[in-house]
Amino acid sequence: MIEYIEPLFEGFKDLFSNPGMVIMWVIAGLLYYFGIYKKKEPLLLVPISTGILLANLPMGELVRIGGNGEPDGFLRIFQNIGMANDVLPLLIFLGMGALTDFEPVLSNPKTLLLGAAAQVGVFAALLGALLISMTPFFDFGLLEASSIGIIGGADGPTTIFISTRMREIGQSISTYEMSDIVGATAVAAYSYMALVPIIQPPIIRFFTSQSERRIRMDYSEKKISKRTKIIFPIITIIIISILVPDASPLISVMMFGNLLRESGVVDRLAKTAQNELMNIVIILLGLSVGATMPANVFLKIETISIFILGLLSFIFATISGILLAKLMNVFLKKPINPMIGAAGVSAVPMAARVVQNEAAKEDPNNFLLMHAMGPNVAGVIGTATVAGVLLAVVPKLVS
């Protein structure tokens, strides 16, 4: 009789033998709190939180690896589709392109510099990962350090893209022992994207004065023609593909999405990319990313260090954008509000909204959203380009 009842207690036995699952439930609950009650990017945090919860249920039915006549778990199937290759990150970039208006960048090209400045955070985390790898507690090589560094751009799809590529490169080099950190870097990047409204405001206030935060910026009277908006994505694809071929998948797909938007002749495709397709991919990617964090993976010093380095990288990216904006004001006749430099990270449009909120606190009639969108969009292009540079250079250094 006992042998028939015993399987009913398997869940309790697994829970007692793996108490780390309870800690992960708490972490998932914390993210639920920010996503649902604080309404901090719920589109990202609710699926990711659920993925973390489902990956830490007793017996791991949803993330099991199939065998002996049993299929892969529900979430394992999506991980095999989206986390083992570039499909889901590239589809996210397609939707981002269809949602993005490049007019703020085209009307004020100097904001591209602010997007470039934010890439300082990428290299800060890369160097940090290499430094801590000199200690006996960590074993991060150049491939892992590059994957960790890209978290500083606060760009989830790019982080998954480069992490999966670096993992494949590491596995192809017989003398290189590659750590699989795709899940940790992806969760870190998406978590910081979602927590931009919490992380950035104190940094912005610390590095800017009240008078600087009150600077108003006039909208340019220069109107960008429809022809320019159509030509821009095409030219960008060509230029990036020539200069940084490894970045061409991300940039090309994003610009294709933008071309759907700006051409004006494929509204159905543009709306599908912006809405139905984007929503489906966010659900699948969010669940898949969260499900890469079972307790035995997350509760390790290496994973926690990735989150710390990612946070420092994100902070450095925010600071460098603000400081460059302040430096530019030394040479500009019409000063720019240095807060828009904080939007140089790739978290679109979260970082731009943070800048607008901070401006409104000082002056309710100060509207910086569209100005902040310039460096915000430039940051996406910048992070994707840096990822391409790393993919081109780093494998040659380790092989």
Secondary structure, DSSP 4 states (H G I P E B T S, - for coil): -HHHHGGGGHHHHHHHH-THHHHHHHHHHHHHIIIIIS-SSHHHHHHHHHHHHHHTSGGGTTTPPPBTTBPPPHHHHHHHHHTSSSHHHHHHHHHHHHH---HHHHH-TTHHHHHHHTTHHHHHHHHHHHHHTTSTT----HHHHHHHHGGGGT-HHHHHHHHHHHHHHHHH-TT------HHHHHHHHHHHHHTHHHHHHHHHHHHS-HHHHT---PPPSPPPPHHHHHHHHHHHHHHHHHH-GGGHHHHHHHHHHHHHHHHSS-HHHHHHHHTHHHHHHHHHHHHHHHTT--HHHHSSHHHHHHHHHHHHHHHHHHHHHHHHHHHHHHH-SSPPPGGGGGGGSS-TTHHHHHHHHHHHHH-TT---HHHHHHHHHHHHHHHHHHHHHHHHHHHHHH-
